[in-house]
Amino acid sequence: EHFGMATAEMVRAGCLVFPHRSGGSVEVVDQMPELLWSSEDEAVARVGAASGDPLLRDQLLARLGRHAQRFSSDRFVTEFREIVDGWQPPQVS
């Protein structure tokens, strides 16, 4: 998927995700290099580092949790309403 909606949903649910470096999910995880990978070996290293270090895992989850607020339903509705409320129809001359 282009944006990474499934990744955003998993992050919002509190999951630690490790997306490939090439897609829209990079933005979903705030471009955190500790989570991104380009090769299978790099993916294994990222998952191993997080699973073997509780402090790192907690730091990553905390940062993701803060960043995930950008993808909340409440934020979407609020910003959508602001756009609609500020919309002005085009002037016809």
HELIX and SHEET records of a PDB file:
HELIX    1   1 MET A    5  ARG A   12  1                                   8    
HELIX    2   2 SER A   25  VAL A   28  1                                   4    
HELIX    3   3 GLU A   40  GLY A   52  1                                  13    
HELIX    4   4 PRO A   54  ALA A   68  1                                  15    
HELIX    5   5 GLN A   69  PHE A   71  5                                   3    
HELIX    6   6 SER A   73  GLY A   86  1                                  14    
END                                                                             
